[in-house]
Amino acid sequence: MVDTPDEDPLQLDESDQYDFEHAARGYGVEIYGGTPERRQKAVQYHYDTPVTIIDCSDVTEPDEIVEKALRELGAEEEINKMLLTMSDVAEQLVENDGNLVLAEFDSMEQDLQRVTAQKMKNLAERLPSRSDTMLGFTCEEGGAIVRAESDLSIRVRSIEIEPTD
């Protein structure tokens, strides 16, 4: 469990190598527990900057996430395309040397979680192997990403934030 920034649960081993440093080798980190504010602080602490956080609490369609991500990444011209894909988001992340986190992932409908998790998997696979882009999710309850898509279970590392008293 994570309580203080002194702990570093993303550390893979005794070296300074972080788990999921390269998104194409690991599809994300799930940070859960605590309050939404504490989850976002944990993201800001552990992720390299810049980090784009997409609030998913009001998302009802998978394409909304792509549109929100492109908007946050400053790619307004991409939004006018007929078909928006995670490839467009991947290009912007690499171009801006950024990271992407979907906040409040478990507030979406179960079917939408499944589709979105698959889209994030596809995004990770589209990133160049040399990319330092990190992908992640924040959830109120742990295991949301694993439940969303069973084949992501070995690719998502969960970190619990202790609840505040």
Secondary structure as the mmCIF struct_conf table of DSSP 4:
data_model
#
loop_
_struct_conf.conf_type_id
_struct_conf.id
_struct_conf.beg_label_comp_id
_struct_conf.beg_label_asym_id
_struct_conf.beg_label_seq_id
_struct_conf.end_label_comp_id
_struct_conf.end_label_asym_id
_struct_conf.end_label_seq_id
STRN STRN1 VAL A 2 VAL A 2
BEND BEND1 THR A 4 THR A 4
TURN_TY1_P TURN_TY1_P1 PRO A 5 ASP A 6
TURN_TY1_P TURN_TY1_P2 PRO A 9 LEU A 10
STRN STRN2 GLN A 11 GLN A 11
BEND BEND2 ASP A 13 ASP A 16
HELX_LH_PP_P HELX_LH_PP_P1 GLN A 17 GLN A 17
STRN STRN3 TYR A 18 TYR A 18
TURN_TY1_P TURN_TY1_P3 ASP A 19 PHE A 20
BEND BEND3 GLU A 21 HIS A 22
HELX_RH_3T_P HELX_RH_3T_P1 ALA A 23 ARG A 25
STRN STRN4 GLY A 28 GLY A 33
BEND BEND4 GLY A 34 GLY A 34
HELX_RH_AL_P HELX_RH_AL_P1 PRO A 36 HIS A 46
BEND BEND5 TYR A 47 TYR A 47
HELX_LH_PP_P HELX_LH_PP_P2 ASP A 48 ASP A 48
BEND BEND6 THR A 49 PRO A 50
STRN STRN5 VAL A 51 ASP A 55
TURN_TY1_P TURN_TY1_P4 SER A 57 ASP A 58
BEND BEND7 GLU A 61 GLU A 61
HELX_RH_AL_P HELX_RH_AL_P2 PRO A 62 GLU A 72
TURN_TY1_P TURN_TY1_P5 LEU A 73 GLY A 74
HELX_RH_AL_P HELX_RH_AL_P3 GLU A 76 ILE A 79
TURN_TY1_P TURN_TY1_P6 ASN A 80 ASN A 80
BEND BEND8 LYS A 81 LEU A 83
HELX_RH_AL_P HELX_RH_AL_P4 MET A 86 ASN A 96
TURN_TY1_P TURN_TY1_P7 ASP A 97 ASP A 97
STRN STRN6 ASN A 99 ALA A 103
TURN_TY1_P TURN_TY1_P8 GLU A 104 GLU A 104
HELX_RH_3T_P HELX_RH_3T_P2 PHE A 105 SER A 107
BEND BEND9 MET A 108 MET A 108
HELX_RH_AL_P HELX_RH_AL_P5 GLN A 110 ARG A 126
BEND BEND10 LEU A 127 LEU A 127
TURN_TY1_P TURN_TY1_P9 SER A 129 ARG A 130
STRN STRN7 LEU A 135 CYS A 139
BEND BEND11 GLU A 140 GLU A 141
TURN_TY1_P TURN_TY1_P10 GLY A 142 GLY A 143
HELX_RH_AL_P HELX_RH_AL_P6 ALA A 144 ALA A 148
HELX_RH_3T_P HELX_RH_3T_P3 SER A 150 ARG A 155
STRN STRN8 VAL A 156 ILE A 161
HELX_LH_PP_P HELX_LH_PP_P3 GLU A 162 THR A 164
#
